[in-house]
Amino acid sequence: MRKLLTCLLVTGLLPSCSSSLAADYFDSYGLKTSSASLDLGAQPLGYPSGVLSAVIQRDRILARALAEANRPLKTHAFKRGADMLPLLADGRLDAGLLGDMPTLLAAAQGSVWIAGLVKQSSTAIVAKGDMQVRDLVGKRIAFVEASSAHLTLLQGLATAGIAPTQVTLMTMGVADMPAALERGEIDAFAAWEPAPTIALGSSKKNHIVFRGQSSDYFVIERSFAQQAPQAVQQLLAAYLRAIEWMRRSQANLERAARWAIADTQAFTGAAPGSAAAVSVERIAAITRRELLDVPSAPSILFNPAAPTLQSEFQFLAKLGKLPPGASWNNVQSALVFQGLTQVQSQARVFELRSFDYAD
């Protein structure tokens, strides 16, 4: 059932289903529908998403509240948001931090509520030498399937009138892209932070040829929200606390960045100080720029003239890239979730100005 869901959820977006089915590393997590735990999907390879999840999972206030409800928090690391989609669809994951493409796919299928903003920035296509977007024809481009950067890649190619069939698309882990570009194994890649920063810092020949606007979101699986509303409220309170705590001081932000580094190393097995490592200062700068300095965050602003995710939905629909059953009405419905507002209105009850984190 899971493999069928994976294929259906990304139909039209992936070259085939076989590549995604071969990397089911998350089978070892033992995730089950209706488990006693609150299962949160995180992406430690991307910032600021990985920073935010690092803070949430170390929140002692959240841990105590969930312990009283006999529903302990379990955080699970994923290489990409698309890997979470079948697990959210059948209720094995209760919540997750996702890029805009996976969020759109999950919401269009009616799987999730979109609770709040995690990131607002740009993803980028990075290339070497004097290459511009129009020069990508026939080139090898690395990307992560069904990700926000995948959407940016499609948009970038479209601006130059290039069809995806006119380039060689290579699926690759985002952490591997800068090194692959340096070794000449690829000619360009589409990715989110910190991969572009790493590539630009490693060689003056590398440059950004296209930027696309990108957002990450905090999503809640719908049936879990109905079955365990108090647990969802406590999770949202931890999400709000994490952002407020990092905004309060640079020291807090850098402490969170160090936690994120530790989570990345635990997930990848990379040794501290490896060549691909990103400094605490860079992670803090990315997190401040893409989350903490976004005035509305974590709330999602409503603009009736340009509803959230609508342009992305329309772009993918025009290309025929949406899976069967995808509905804009489902996305609209997901965006009206009031959970965050309800928790914010009870700041004292949910201890939104209290902070207690475990190293």
C-alpha positions as CSV (number, residue, x, y, z in Angstrom):
1,M,0.0,0.0,0.0
2,R,2.8,2.4,0.9
3,K,4.6,1.9,-2.4
4,L,1.3,2.5,-4.3
5,L,0.7,5.7,-2.4
6,T,4.3,6.9,-3.1
7,C,3.8,6.4,-6.8
8,L,0.4,8.1,-6.9
9,L,1.5,11.1,-4.8
10,V,4.3,12.0,-7.2
11,T,2.8,10.8,-10.4
12,G,3.9,13.1,-13.2
13,L,6.6,14.6,-11.1
14,L,9.1,11.8,-11.0
15,P,10.7,10.1,-14.0
16,S,9.6,6.8,-12.5
17,C,8.6,5.3,-9.2
18,S,11.4,2.9,-9.0
19,S,14.1,5.3,-7.7
20,S,12.0,6.5,-4.7
21,L,11.0,2.9,-3.8
22,A,14.6,1.7,-3.6
23,A,15.5,4.1,-0.8
24,D,13.1,3.1,2.0
25,Y,15.6,3.9,4.7
26,F,12.7,5.0,6.9
27,D,11.3,1.5,7.1
28,S,13.6,1.0,10.1
29,Y,11.7,3.6,12.0
30,G,8.9,1.2,12.6
31,L,6.2,3.8,12.0
32,K,2.6,2.5,12.5
33,T,-0.8,4.0,12.1
34,S,-2.4,5.1,15.3
35,S,0.7,4.6,17.4
36,A,0.8,5.9,21.0
37,S,3.6,8.4,20.1
38,L,3.4,11.7,18.4
39,D,5.5,11.1,15.3
40,L,7.1,14.2,13.7
41,G,8.9,14.1,10.4
42,A,12.0,16.4,10.2
43,Q,14.5,17.3,7.5
44,P,17.9,17.8,9.3
45,L,19.7,18.4,5.9
46,G,17.9,21.7,5.3
47,Y,18.0,25.0,7.1
48,P,16.2,26.6,8.8
49,S,13.8,23.6,8.9
50,G,16.4,21.4,10.6
51,V,17.2,24.1,13.2
52,L,13.5,24.5,14.1
53,S,13.0,20.7,14.5
54,A,16.2,20.6,16.6
55,V,14.7,23.1,19.1
56,I,11.3,21.5,19.2
57,Q,12.6,18.0,20.0
58,R,14.6,19.4,22.9
59,D,11.7,21.2,24.4
60,R,11.2,19.9,28.0
61,I,7.9,21.7,28.4
62,L,6.6,19.8,25.4
63,A,8.0,16.6,26.7
64,R,6.3,17.0,30.1
65,A,2.9,17.9,28.5
66,L,3.0,14.9,26.1
67,A,4.1,12.6,28.9
68,E,1.0,13.5,30.9
69,A,-1.0,12.6,27.9
70,N,0.9,9.3,27.4
71,R,1.9,10.4,23.9
72,P,5.7,10.9,23.8
73,L,7.3,12.8,21.0
74,K,9.3,10.8,18.5
75,T,11.2,12.8,15.8
76,H,12.2,11.0,12.6
77,A,14.8,12.3,10.1
78,F,14.1,12.3,6.4
79,K,16.3,13.0,3.4
80,R,13.5,14.8,1.6
81,G,9.9,15.9,2.2
82,A,8.6,13.6,-0.6
83,D,9.5,10.6,1.6
84,M,7.0,11.7,4.2
85,L,4.0,11.9,1.9
86,P,2.9,8.3,2.0
87,L,3.4,8.2,5.7
88,L,1.3,11.3,6.2
89,A,-1.3,9.9,3.8
90,D,-1.9,6.8,5.8
91,G,-1.4,8.3,9.3
92,R,2.0,6.8,10.2
93,L,3.3,10.3,10.6
94,D,1.3,12.8,12.6
95,A,3.1,16.0,11.6
96,G,6.0,17.2,9.5
97,L,8.1,20.1,8.3
98,L,7.8,20.2,4.5
99,G,8.9,22.3,1.5
100,D,6.2,23.9,-0.7
101,M,6.0,21.1,-3.3
102,P,5.5,18.3,-0.8
103,T,3.1,20.5,1.2
104,L,1.1,21.2,-1.9
105,L,0.9,17.6,-2.9
106,A,-0.1,16.5,0.6
107,A,-2.7,19.2,0.9
108,A,-4.1,18.7,-2.6
109,Q,-4.8,15.0,-1.6
110,G,-6.5,16.1,1.6
111,S,-3.9,14.5,3.9
112,V,-2.9,17.5,6.0
113,W,-3.7,20.8,7.6
114,I,-1.1,23.6,6.9
115,A,-0.5,24.9,10.4
116,G,2.3,27.6,9.9
117,L,5.3,28.9,8.1
118,V,8.8,27.4,8.6
119,K,10.8,29.2,5.9
120,Q,10.3,31.9,3.3
121,S,13.2,32.4,1.0
122,S,14.5,31.2,-2.4
123,T,15.8,28.0,-3.8
124,A,18.4,28.2,-6.5
125,I,19.9,26.6,-9.6
126,V,23.6,26.7,-9.2
127,A,26.0,26.2,-12.2
128,K,29.7,26.5,-12.9
129,G,31.5,28.9,-15.2
130,D,29.7,31.3,-17.5
131,M,26.6,29.2,-17.9
132,Q,23.2,30.8,-17.9
133,V,19.8,29.2,-17.8
134,R,19.5,29.2,-21.6
135,D,22.8,27.2,-21.7
136,L,21.4,24.3,-19.6
137,V,20.2,22.4,-22.7
138,G,21.9,19.0,-22.8
139,K,23.5,19.5,-19.3
140,R,23.4,17.2,-16.3
141,I,21.3,18.8,-13.5
142,A,21.0,17.3,-10.1
143,F,17.7,17.7,-8.1
144,V,15.6,16.2,-5.4
145,E,12.4,14.7,-6.6
146,A,9.1,16.3,-5.6
147,S,10.9,19.0,-3.6
148,S,10.6,22.8,-3.6
149,A,13.9,22.9,-5.6
150,H,12.3,20.6,-8.2
151,L,9.6,23.2,-8.7
152,T,12.3,25.9,-9.0
153,L,14.1,23.8,-11.6
154,L,10.9,23.4,-13.6
155,Q,10.2,27.1,-13.4
156,G,13.8,28.0,-14.4
157,L,13.8,25.8,-17.4
158,A,10.4,27.2,-18.4
159,T,11.6,30.8,-18.4
160,A,14.2,29.8,-21.0
161,G,11.8,27.7,-23.0
162,I,13.6,24.5,-22.2
163,A,11.6,21.3,-21.8
164,P,12.7,18.8,-19.0
165,T,13.4,16.3,-21.8
166,Q,16.1,18.6,-23.2
167,V,18.3,18.2,-20.1
168,T,19.7,15.2,-18.2
169,L,17.9,15.1,-14.8
170,M,19.9,13.3,-12.1
171,T,18.3,12.6,-8.7
172,M,20.7,13.2,-5.9
173,G,20.8,13.9,-2.2
174,V,21.0,17.6,-1.5
175,A,24.0,17.2,0.7
176,D,26.0,15.5,-2.1
177,M,25.3,18.2,-4.8
178,P,28.1,20.8,-4.1
179,A,30.8,18.1,-4.1
180,A,29.4,16.5,-7.2
181,L,29.5,19.9,-9.0
182,E,33.2,20.4,-7.9
183,R,34.1,16.9,-9.2
184,G,32.5,17.6,-12.6
185,E,29.9,14.9,-12.2
186,I,27.1,17.3,-12.8
187,D,26.9,20.7,-14.6
188,A,24.3,22.3,-12.3
189,F,22.0,21.5,-9.4
190,A,18.8,22.8,-8.0
191,A,18.7,23.0,-4.2
192,W,17.8,24.8,-1.0
193,E,20.1,26.1,1.8
194,P,22.7,25.3,2.8
195,A,23.8,23.6,-0.5
196,P,23.9,26.9,-2.6
197,T,25.9,28.6,0.2
198,I,28.4,25.7,0.3
199,A,28.8,25.6,-3.5
200,L,29.4,29.4,-3.7
201,G,31.9,29.3,-0.9
202,S,33.9,26.4,-2.4
203,S,34.6,28.0,-5.8
204,K,34.4,31.4,-7.4
205,K,33.4,29.7,-10.6
206,N,30.1,28.6,-9.1
207,H,27.2,31.0,-9.4
208,I,23.4,31.1,-9.2
209,V,21.7,31.2,-12.6
210,F,18.1,31.2,-11.3
211,R,16.2,31.8,-8.1
212,G,12.7,30.7,-7.3
213,Q,10.6,31.8,-4.3
214,S,10.2,29.0,-1.8
215,S,8.5,28.4,1.5
216,D,8.5,25.5,4.0
217,Y,5.5,24.7,6.2
218,F,4.5,22.9,9.4
219,V,1.8,20.4,8.5
220,I,-0.5,18.3,10.8
221,E,-2.0,15.1,9.6
222,R,-5.8,15.6,9.6
223,S,-7.1,12.5,11.4
224,F,-4.5,12.9,14.1
225,A,-5.6,16.5,14.7
226,Q,-9.1,15.2,15.2
227,Q,-8.1,12.3,17.4
228,A,-5.5,14.1,19.6
229,P,-6.3,17.8,19.6
230,Q,-4.5,18.6,22.9
231,A,-1.3,16.9,21.7
232,V,-1.5,19.0,18.5
233,Q,-1.9,22.1,20.5
234,Q,1.1,21.3,22.7
235,L,3.2,20.6,19.5
236,L,2.1,23.9,18.0
237,A,3.0,25.6,21.3
238,A,6.5,24.1,21.1
239,Y,6.8,25.4,17.5
240,L,5.8,28.9,18.6
241,R,8.2,28.8,21.6
242,A,11.1,27.7,19.4
243,I,10.8,30.7,17.1
244,E,10.3,33.1,19.9
245,W,13.3,31.7,21.8
246,M,15.6,32.0,18.8
247,R,14.5,35.5,18.2
248,R,15.3,36.6,21.7
249,S,19.1,36.4,21.4
250,Q,22.0,35.5,19.1
251,A,23.2,33.1,21.8
252,N,20.0,31.1,21.6
253,L,20.1,31.0,17.9
254,E,23.7,29.8,17.8
255,R,22.9,27.2,20.4
256,A,20.0,26.0,18.2
257,A,22.4,25.9,15.2
258,R,24.8,23.6,17.1
259,W,21.9,21.3,17.9
260,A,21.0,21.2,14.2
261,I,24.6,20.3,13.3
262,A,24.5,17.5,15.8
263,D,21.3,16.2,14.3
264,T,22.7,16.4,10.8
265,Q,25.8,14.5,11.8
266,A,23.7,11.8,13.6
267,F,21.6,11.3,10.5
268,T,24.4,11.3,7.9
269,G,27.2,9.8,10.0
270,A,29.5,12.6,8.9
271,A,32.4,13.4,11.2
272,P,32.5,16.8,13.0
273,G,34.4,19.3,11.0
274,S,34.0,17.4,7.7
275,A,34.4,19.3,4.4
276,A,30.6,19.5,3.8
277,A,30.0,21.0,7.3
278,V,28.3,24.4,7.6
279,S,29.5,26.7,10.3
280,V,27.3,27.7,13.2
281,E,27.5,31.3,12.0
282,R,26.2,30.4,8.5
283,I,23.4,28.3,9.9
284,A,22.4,31.1,12.2
285,A,22.5,33.7,9.4
286,I,20.3,31.4,7.1
287,T,17.8,30.9,9.9
288,R,17.6,34.6,10.8
289,R,17.2,35.6,7.1
290,E,14.7,32.9,6.1
291,L,12.6,32.5,9.3
292,L,13.2,34.9,12.2
293,D,13.3,38.1,10.1
294,V,10.1,37.2,8.3
295,P,7.7,39.5,10.1
296,S,4.6,37.3,9.8
297,A,6.3,34.0,10.8
298,P,5.1,31.6,11.9
299,S,1.7,32.8,10.7
300,I,0.8,32.5,7.0
301,L,-0.5,35.7,5.6
302,F,-3.6,35.6,3.5
303,N,-3.6,37.6,0.3
304,P,-6.9,37.2,-1.6
305,A,-5.2,38.5,-4.8
306,A,-2.5,35.7,-4.7
307,P,-3.5,32.9,-2.3
308,T,-0.7,30.8,-0.8
309,L,0.5,28.0,-3.1
310,Q,-2.0,28.9,-5.8
311,S,0.6,30.0,-8.4
312,E,2.5,26.7,-7.8
313,F,-0.7,24.7,-8.1
314,Q,-1.6,26.4,-11.4
315,F,2.0,26.0,-12.8
316,L,2.0,22.3,-12.1
317,A,-1.5,21.9,-13.4
318,K,-0.5,23.7,-16.7
319,L,2.4,21.2,-17.1
320,G,0.2,18.3,-16.3
321,K,2.3,17.4,-13.3
322,L,-0.3,17.1,-10.6
323,P,-1.3,13.6,-9.4
324,P,-4.8,12.2,-10.0
325,G,-7.4,13.6,-7.5
326,A,-5.4,16.8,-6.7
327,S,-7.8,19.5,-5.8
328,W,-7.2,23.3,-5.2
329,N,-10.3,23.2,-2.9
330,N,-8.4,20.8,-0.6
331,V,-5.4,23.1,-0.5
332,Q,-7.7,26.1,0.4
333,S,-9.3,24.0,3.1
334,A,-5.9,23.0,4.5
335,L,-4.9,26.7,4.8
336,V,-7.8,27.7,7.0
337,F,-6.6,25.6,9.9
338,Q,-7.0,27.7,13.1
339,G,-4.8,25.6,15.5
340,L,-2.0,28.1,15.6
341,T,-4.3,31.1,16.3
342,Q,-6.1,29.1,19.1
343,V,-2.8,28.4,20.8
344,Q,-1.5,32.0,20.4
345,S,-4.7,33.3,22.0
346,Q,-3.9,31.3,25.2
347,A,-0.3,32.2,25.7
348,R,-0.3,31.7,29.5
349,V,-2.0,28.3,29.3
350,F,0.5,27.0,26.7
351,E,3.5,28.6,28.4
352,L,4.5,30.5,25.2
353,R,6.9,32.7,27.1
354,S,8.6,30.0,29.1
355,F,11.6,28.2,27.8
356,D,13.3,25.0,29.0
357,Y,15.6,23.0,26.6
358,A,17.7,20.0,27.0
359,D,21.2,19.9,25.4
